[in-house]
Amino acid sequence: MGADYLTRALTAGLPPQVGSPIGFVRRRLTDKMPPRLPAAPQTPVTGTAVRRVMMECTECGVPGPPGALPDGLCRACRTPAPGTAPVAPVEVPGERDVHALVGSLRDLMRKP
């Protein structure tokens, strides 16, 4: 598979002379277009079950719709109980050494 093979593959079926490059390219693209696929039906088929996504709270495992579990926590886990200290959010460092982090992950994967 060399340069000659590639040249023959790209130039196969070309006319010996091209009078209008724009017209030639337009015609070639039109001729090589795949056929249009029929549009998918927009209405759901009656009798099929509707799938709904349910999530679980990451702390207590209570199921609920995704809108009711922001940040993966249910309302009871998001609001601290009266008389307890609120949990401080985890601080994310401003700058991370991504190369060092990825290097350490690769080292962990290599170890048996």
Order of alpha helices (4+ residues) and beta strands (2+ residues): alpha-alpha-beta-beta-alpha-alpha
